[in-house]
Every structure is written in C-alpha cells, then in structure tokens.
Amino acid sequence: MIRETRGVFAAWAAFALTVLFFAAPAVGAVRSNPPRTSFLVNTSKSTIAVTLKLGVPASAFMQKWGLPDYGGTLEPGKIEMLWSRTTRASDAWAVVRLAGASSTKITEVRFGGSFRTLQGDRRGTGLALFLKHWPHHGAITPVSRAGVQVE
C-alpha cells in the first residue's frame, strides 16, 4: 500500500511540475520588461544591439528579447509582434512589424527600451538636440492609431 501511495504521489508530482513548466511561459507572457542593458542604435548600419536589423527573421528578435507578449494585427492589414510592460498595447517597449502574414522578415522596429546612439543620444534627449544630431535623416513621422497620435 505504501508503494502504491508513493507511486500515485510521484505521478501527481510529475503532473504538477509539467503543468507549472508549461504554464510559466504563459504567465510570463502577460508582461515583459525591456532589457536591462542599453542597446546601441547604429543608423549607418541600421542595427540595434549590433545584430538586430531590418530584414532579419523575427526569430533574431525573439532570441534577444524573448517571446513577444502579442503577435497579430494591431493596425488593419499589418502583422506585428509586441513586447509590453502590461497587457495594454500602449505600454509596449518594443514593436516589430513583419513583411506579411506568411513572412517572418522584419520591416519596421519601434524600440522604447534603454538605448544610445553614436551621436550621444539617449532616451530623454531633447528634440532640438536630437534634430541637430540628425539633420539629413528626413522628417519625423507621427504614428496614429484610431485617430490618436501615439508616437
């Protein structure tokens, strides 16, 4: 009888550990935090953190930042992956846009974590100083969602 009780206990323990193992990523996926290190944004090479750039597969971003908290359509006709501090899309610290529903190629990156540029810009750099550092890089295009400017 003791042997059977131990066997049942072992089976239940294995089941519980399996549930916890597979449930942990789902619990963690509700909320993620930006990387603790400051990423170098190099516009001449079009890279973030040396290896991340436009045109690479989405798996490169997932290797660096972990699984996204959301993947799907945020704007009509556009497929995006989002990493967010909370369950709200407006709290995203990173969003990458894919070329299409059947593609893994990244076409756009918006990163709101800690960063630095070769020109000395960091998060919080004033717009006037930022524009002085980037005189020939085109106009800043605001991003609107549902008629509200979000970036």
N, C-alpha and C positions, 0 to 999 in steps of 0.2 A: 504494500500500500504506500509506503514512504517513497519507494522508487517511482511509482506512478504519479504521486504528487509532485515529485521533483521534475519529472518529465513534462507534466502539464505546466508547471511554473516556468520551466525553461522555454516551452513553446510560446506561452503568453509573453514572456520577457523578450524573446526574439521578435514576436509580432509588434510589441510596443516600440522596440528600438527601430524596427523597419519603418513604422508609421512616423516616428519622430525624425528619422533620417530624411524621409521624403517630404515631410511637412515643413521642415526647417527652411528649405529654399522658398516655399510658398509664403511663409510668414515673413521672411526677409525681403521678399519681392514687393511687399506692400510699401516699403520705404527704403530708400538707399541714401547714402551720403556721398558727396563728392570726394575724390581722392584727397588725402591729406597733403600730398606734395604739390608744389606749384609747377604747372606744366609750362614749358617753353613753347610759345606760339611763334613759328618762323614763317613769315609771309612770303619770303623769297623762295622757300622750298615747299610752301603750302603744307606745313606739317604742324601737328600738335603732339607734344611729348615725343618728338623725333620720329616715331613710327606710324602715328595715325595721320592719315591724309585722305583727301577726296579720291575716290576711285578704288579704294581698297575694299575688300569684303567686310561686311558687318561683323564677322567673327573677330576681326582685329580689335574693334572697339569693345566687344564683349570680353575679350581676353584681358584688356586693360582696365575696364570699368565694372566688369561683372555682368550678370544678366540684366537686361532692361526691366523696368517696372511695368512698362506698357509697350506693346507693339501693335500697330494698326493704323487706322485713319484718324488723324486729328483734324485735318483740313480736307475738304472734298477732293477726291482724286489723288491724294498724296499719302504714301505709306511712310510712317515714321516709327522710330524707337525712342522711348523717353525714359530717362532716369530722373527720379523725383524724390525730394525730401519727405513728401507726404503723398496722400492718394490724389491730390489735386494736380492737374496738368500745369497749372500756373506756377507751381513750386518746383518745376523741373530745373535741374542743374545741368542737364545735357539733353539735347535732342539731335538725332541724326535722321536724315531723310534718305530713303532708298530710291533707286532709279525707277522702280516699279514693283508691282505685286509679285512678279516672278523673278526679280533680281535681288541680289544681295549687295550690289555695288552702292557705295555711299556717294551721294551727290551734294549734300549740304550738311554742315555741322554747326550747331549752336552750343557753345560751352560756357557755363556760368560758374565754374569752379575757380579755384585759385590759379592764376596764370601770370606770366611775364612775357614781354616781347624783347627782341634785340634792341629796340629803341628805348627801353626802360619803362614802358607802360606796364601797369599792373591793374588789378581790379580796383576801382575807385579813382583812377586817373581822370582828371577833369577833361571835359570835351574839348575845350580850347587847346589845351596842351596835346591831347590826342590827335586832333586835326593838324596841328603844327608838325607832329611827327610823321603824318601820313598825307602829305599834300597832293599826291598824284594817284591816289587809290580809289577815286570815284566817290560818288555821293553815298551818304548813309541812307539806306532804305528802311523805313519803319515797317514792322511786321504787325499786321492787324488780324484779329480773329473775331468773327461775328461783329465787325464794325468797331471793335475796341482795340486801340493800339497797345500791344503787349511788349514790344521791344523797339 
